[in-house]
Amino acid sequence: MVFVDLPEVGAAVEAGADCAVAESVKAASDIYAPISGEIVAVNDELNDSPELVNSEPYAGGWIFKIKASDEAQVDALLDATAYEALLEDE
């Protein structure tokens, strides 16, 4: 990871809409909001250390936090174990 374009705190996002961009040496990829809501925090450490997304994905590599506008969307999210099982099934 060489750059992460973070969303603005306070921005409203819709589930499935692109709200950030992650750039590697080879490509730039949109990052989509997993739920609808308001961006309440971004990880400014990524401005200086974007590689944290890869090296610490469950700790220092978080990208943004969303305050959900619909709790049902939160309940429908997969945890890491369920997502891993989904990938194995494909």
SEKE-624103 format. One record per residue (C-alpha): residue number from 1; x negated, y, z negated. Coordinates in Angstrom, 2 decimals. Each point is the difference from the previous one (the first is absolute). Example, Ala and Ser with C-alpha at 12.3 -4.5 7.8 and 13.67 -1.06 7.14 Angstrom:
BEGIN
pos: 1; east: -12.30; north: -4.50; up: -7.80
pos: 2; east: -1.37; north: 3.44; up: 0.66
! end
This chain:
BEGIN
pos: 1; east: 0.00; north: 0.00; up: 0.00
pos: 2; east: -1.45; north: 3.36; up: 0.96
pos: 3; east: 2.93; north: 2.39; up: -0.57
pos: 4; east: 3.49; north: 0.06; up: -1.52
pos: 5; east: 2.44; north: 2.78; up: 0.92
pos: 6; east: 2.17; north: 0.28; up: -3.11
pos: 7; east: 3.60; north: 1.26; up: -0.12
pos: 8; east: 0.94; north: 3.20; up: -1.82
pos: 9; east: 1.17; north: -0.26; up: -3.61
pos: 10; east: 3.68; north: 0.93; up: -0.04
pos: 11; east: 0.65; north: -1.26; up: 3.52
pos: 12; east: 3.16; north: -2.03; up: 0.55
pos: 13; east: -0.56; north: -3.31; up: 1.80
pos: 14; east: 2.33; north: -2.59; up: 1.46
pos: 15; east: -0.62; north: -3.74; up: -0.24
pos: 16; east: -1.88; north: -1.15; up: 3.08
pos: 17; east: -1.09; north: 3.49; up: 1.07
pos: 18; east: -3.69; north: 0.73; up: 0.48
pos: 19; east: -1.29; north: 2.22; up: -2.80
pos: 20; east: -3.80; north: -0.45; up: -0.01
pos: 21; east: -2.81; north: -1.11; up: 2.31
pos: 22; east: -2.95; north: -2.30; up: -0.71
pos: 23; east: -2.97; north: 0.24; up: 2.34
pos: 24; east: -2.74; north: -2.57; up: 0.39
pos: 25; east: -2.95; north: 0.07; up: 2.38
pos: 26; east: 2.07; north: -1.85; up: 2.60
pos: 27; east: 3.55; north: 1.36; up: -0.36
pos: 28; east: 2.48; north: 2.28; up: -1.73
pos: 29; east: 3.07; north: -1.64; up: -1.50
pos: 30; east: 3.21; north: 1.52; up: -1.28
pos: 31; east: 1.02; north: -0.83; up: -3.56
pos: 32; east: 3.74; north: -0.37; up: -0.44
pos: 33; east: 2.05; north: 0.85; up: -3.07
pos: 34; east: 1.22; north: -3.21; up: -1.64
pos: 35; east: 3.01; north: 1.77; up: -1.52
pos: 36; east: 1.83; north: 3.32; up: 0.32
pos: 37; east: -0.75; north: 2.73; up: -2.51
pos: 38; east: -2.33; north: 2.83; up: -0.93
pos: 39; east: -3.80; north: -0.12; up: 0.01
pos: 40; east: -0.89; north: 0.78; up: -3.62
pos: 41; east: -3.76; north: -0.68; up: 0.08
pos: 42; east: -2.81; north: -0.67; up: 2.46
pos: 43; east: -3.43; north: -1.49; up: -0.67
pos: 44; east: -2.31; north: 2.95; up: 0.64
pos: 45; east: -3.01; north: -2.26; up: -0.69
pos: 46; east: 0.54; north: -1.39; up: 3.49
pos: 47; east: -1.10; north: 3.34; up: 1.49
pos: 48; east: -3.56; north: -0.75; up: -1.14
pos: 49; east: 0.18; north: -3.81; up: -0.20
pos: 50; east: 2.49; north: -1.41; up: 2.54
pos: 51; east: -1.69; north: -3.40; up: -0.25
pos: 52; east: 1.81; north: -0.48; up: -3.34
pos: 53; east: 3.05; north: -1.07; up: 2.02
pos: 54; east: -1.92; north: -3.15; up: 0.97
pos: 55; east: -2.25; north: -0.52; up: -3.01
pos: 56; east: 2.58; north: 0.68; up: -2.75
pos: 57; east: 3.48; north: -0.45; up: 1.55
pos: 58; east: 1.65; north: -0.78; up: -3.37
pos: 59; east: -1.87; north: 2.64; up: -2.02
pos: 60; east: -1.80; north: 3.10; up: 1.27
pos: 61; east: 1.08; north: -0.49; up: 3.61
pos: 62; east: 3.67; north: 0.91; up: -0.41
pos: 63; east: 1.17; north: 2.54; up: 2.59
pos: 64; east: 3.18; north: 1.70; up: -1.25
pos: 65; east: 2.83; north: -0.37; up: -2.50
pos: 66; east: 3.67; north: 0.40; up: 0.89
pos: 67; east: 2.92; north: 0.85; up: -2.30
pos: 68; east: 2.73; north: -2.22; up: 1.43
pos: 69; east: 3.25; north: 1.54; up: 1.16
pos: 70; east: 1.65; north: -3.45; up: 0.12
pos: 71; east: -0.92; north: -2.54; up: -2.68
pos: 72; east: 1.44; north: -2.81; up: 2.13
pos: 73; east: -2.90; north: 0.53; up: 2.42
pos: 74; east: -2.47; north: -0.49; up: -2.86
pos: 75; east: 1.71; north: -3.23; up: -1.03
pos: 76; east: -0.31; north: -1.29; up: 3.59
pos: 77; east: -3.81; north: 0.44; up: 0.13
pos: 78; east: -2.25; north: -3.05; up: -0.08
pos: 79; east: -2.70; north: -0.44; up: -2.61
pos: 80; east: -3.47; north: -1.14; up: 1.09
pos: 81; east: 0.77; north: -3.70; up: -0.55
pos: 82; east: 3.24; north: 0.10; up: 2.01
pos: 83; east: -1.69; north: 1.93; up: 2.81
pos: 84; east: -2.85; north: -2.52; up: 0.14
pos: 85; east: 2.55; north: -2.84; up: 0.24
pos: 86; east: 1.79; north: 1.83; up: 2.81
pos: 87; east: -3.25; north: 0.28; up: 1.96
pos: 88; east: -0.74; north: -3.69; up: -0.48
pos: 89; east: 3.42; north: -0.90; up: 1.42
pos: 90; east: -0.66; north: 1.90; up: 3.23
! end
